[in-house]
């Protein structure tokens, strides 16, 4: 499912028109660097806050330590910098639905 299909599905589940459904998705998930256009979830995670949607899951920022890696083509040792990355952990209800426990 892509963004357009998600907007269509949101329209069918709610009384929103296409523009309103797109605005809702953009308000939650936009990745723009413009602070006024940054999505709510994206912005909070970028700041280091967790966003928990009970039953669905948790979005958070995690840290990866610096480490030594290896170039697979040459075998050369490389230093890989520490990094922050977004992560999502599915909630119990979501996991149960995917595994068809309900």
C-alpha positions as CSV (number, residue, x, y, z in Angstrom):
1,X,0.0,0.0,0.0
2,X,1.4,3.4,-1.0
3,X,0.5,6.8,0.3
4,X,-2.3,7.4,-2.3
5,X,-3.9,4.1,-1.4
6,X,-3.6,4.9,2.3
7,X,-5.4,8.2,1.7
8,X,-8.1,6.4,-0.2
9,X,-8.5,3.8,2.7
10,X,-8.7,6.7,5.2
11,X,-11.4,8.3,3.2
12,X,-13.5,5.1,3.2
13,X,-13.1,4.7,7.0
14,X,-14.0,8.3,7.8
15,X,-16.1,11.2,6.5
16,X,-13.0,13.0,5.3
17,X,-12.5,14.1,1.7
18,X,-9.3,13.4,-0.2
19,X,-7.7,16.7,0.7
20,X,-8.5,16.3,4.4
21,X,-7.3,12.7,4.5
22,X,-4.0,13.8,2.9
23,X,-3.6,16.6,5.4
24,X,-4.1,14.2,8.3
25,X,-1.4,11.8,7.0
26,X,1.0,14.7,6.3
27,X,0.3,16.2,9.8
28,X,1.3,12.9,11.4
29,X,4.2,11.6,9.1
30,X,5.7,14.4,7.0
31,X,9.5,14.4,6.9
32,X,10.0,18.0,5.8
33,X,12.9,20.0,7.4
34,X,10.5,22.9,7.7
35,X,9.4,22.9,11.4
36,X,5.9,24.1,10.5
37,X,5.5,21.2,8.0
38,X,7.2,18.5,10.0
39,X,4.9,15.7,10.9
40,X,3.9,15.3,14.6
41,X,5.4,11.8,14.9
42,X,8.5,12.6,12.9
43,X,9.1,15.8,14.8
44,X,8.8,14.2,18.2
45,X,11.0,11.2,17.3
46,X,13.6,13.6,15.8
47,X,13.7,15.4,19.2
48,X,14.3,12.2,21.0
49,X,10.8,11.7,22.4
50,X,8.9,8.4,22.2
51,X,5.5,8.3,20.5
52,X,3.4,5.5,21.8
53,X,0.1,4.5,20.2
54,X,-1.4,2.0,22.6
55,X,-2.0,-1.3,20.8
56,X,-0.3,-0.2,17.6
57,X,3.3,0.4,18.7
58,X,6.0,2.8,19.7
59,X,8.1,5.1,17.5
60,X,11.4,6.2,19.0
61,X,14.9,7.3,18.3
62,X,17.7,4.9,19.1
63,X,21.5,5.3,19.1
64,X,24.0,3.1,17.5
65,X,27.5,3.2,18.9
66,X,30.6,3.8,16.8
67,X,32.1,0.5,15.6
68,X,34.7,-1.1,13.4
69,X,33.4,-2.5,10.1
70,X,35.0,-4.2,7.1
71,X,34.6,-3.4,3.4
72,X,33.3,-6.7,1.9
73,X,35.1,-6.2,-1.4
74,X,38.6,-5.3,-0.1
75,X,38.5,-6.6,3.4
76,X,39.7,-3.2,4.5
77,X,38.9,-2.2,8.1
78,X,36.6,0.9,8.4
79,X,35.6,3.1,11.3
80,X,31.8,3.5,11.3
81,X,30.6,6.6,13.2
82,X,27.9,6.6,15.9
83,X,24.5,7.3,14.6
84,X,20.9,7.9,15.7
85,X,18.2,6.1,13.8
86,X,14.4,5.8,13.9
87,X,12.9,2.6,15.2
88,X,9.4,1.1,15.5
89,X,8.3,-1.6,17.9
90,X,4.9,-3.1,17.2
91,X,2.4,-3.2,20.1
92,X,0.8,-6.4,21.3
93,X,-2.6,-5.9,19.6
94,X,-0.8,-5.2,16.3
95,X,1.4,-8.3,16.7
96,X,-1.6,-10.4,17.6
97,X,-3.5,-9.2,14.5
98,X,-0.5,-10.0,12.2
99,X,-0.2,-13.4,13.8
100,X,-4.0,-13.9,13.6
101,X,-4.3,-14.6,17.3
102,X,-7.6,-12.6,17.4
